[in-house]
Amino acid sequence: MLDPYTLVLMAVMVCREAQFEPAQGQLAVAQTVLNRADFPGWWGKSPAEIITFPMQYSPMTDPKDPQLTFWPSPRGASLKGCLRVAEDALKRISPVIVKGADSFYAVTMKNPPKWATPDTFVAQIGGHIFHNTDGR
């Protein structure tokens, strides 16, 4: 049985980070947490630690991120849908679509983050570009 706290954290993070993405894009965002959990490091050991580590999933911890203080748009993903994606990801029943990716950014960003280099690129899925920054 999944830990309810972790399940809800993952679902909220998915809704905030990928609320306008199709299920595959939401799953890819969730899988970055699992990829980090597979290789614990400075960002934490468990999915809950990783999601709540400061400044890693900004809509969850960055006080300057407007999503921290409001629920996702009513035009975006439903919590029920995000719960389903989070559960599938945490149970690892869906195929891995961003193998090794531990980081991502939105294509709408004016400038890519410094860590987003061509040699770390994994995939672009919808409005997110995924990278494997630790090379595992």
N, C-alpha and C positions, 0 to 999 in steps of 0.2 A: 504494500500500500504506500502511496506517495504521501510525503509530509505535506499537510494542507498549507502551511506557511510558505513553503518553497513553491508549491503549485500556484498559489495566488500571486506571489512575488513575480514568478516567471510570466504569468498571464498579464499582469499589469505592465511589466516591462515590455512585453511583446506589443500590447496595445499602444503604449506610448511611443515606442521606437518604430513600429511598422503598421500603424493603424490603417493606412491607406494602401497597403500592399496586399496582394492575394495571399492565400494560405501558404504557398511555397516560399514567398518572401518573408512571411512571418516565421515560418519554420527555420529558415536560414538564420534569422536573427537569434532565435532560441538556441540553435546549434552552436553559436559562438560561445555561449555560456558553457555548454557541455564540453566543447573542445578545450576550453580553459580548465574545466574541472578534471579532465583527463590528464592534464599536466599542471598540477597545482604549483603555484608560484606566488609572486608578490601580489597578485590580484585576488588571492584567496584559494580555498580548497574545495568548498562545497558550492553548489549553484547559488544558494542564498547568500553566502559570503561574497561571491563574485558579483552578483547583481547589486549588492548594497555597498560594494567597495567604492569609496569616494571618487567621483569624476570618471568612472568607467562607463556606466550607462547613464548618461547625463540626465535624462528625464526622471531618473530615480534618486539622484543625489545632488545635482548641481543647483544651488539656490538661485542661480541666474536663468535657469531653464524654465520657461513659462509652463511647460507641461508638468512640472513638479507640483504645481498648485491647482491644477484643474484636471478633470477627467477628460479622456480623449473625446474628440468631436463626435457628435451624434451621427455624422455622415461617415465616420470611420468604422473600424471593426467593432463588433460587439464583444462584450466581456465573455459571453458564452463561447463565441468562436475562438477568442484568445485562450480561454481555458482549455478548449479542445486541442489547440495547437501546443500549448504548454504541456498538457498531459501526454500527448503523443511524443513530444520531444523528450520529456523526462523519463518516460518508459522506454525510449529508444526503439519505438516500433516503426517509425518512418525512415525511409532511406536517408542516408547522409548526403546532403546536397552541397555543403560547403566544407568538404574534408580539410581539416586542419585550420580553417579560418578562425581566428580569435579576435578579430577586430573588423569593423566596418564603418563606413561613413555614407551620408546621403549625397546623391549626385547633385543636389541643389546647393551644396557648399561652394562658396566662391573659390576657395583654394583648398586643395586636398591637404589632409594632415601631413606633417613631415614624415611620419612613419609609413605612409602609403607610397611605397616605391614599386617600380615595375617588377622587381624580383620577388616581392611578397604577394602579388596579385593572385587571387584564387578564382573569383567570379564576380560578375555583375548580375544581380537578380532584382528585377524591378528597379526601384529607386535607390538601391544600396550597392555599394562596391565593397567586396569582402577581401580581406588580406590575412595572411598567416605571418604575423610579425615575429614570432619566435622560431620559425623554421622547423617546427616539428610536424 
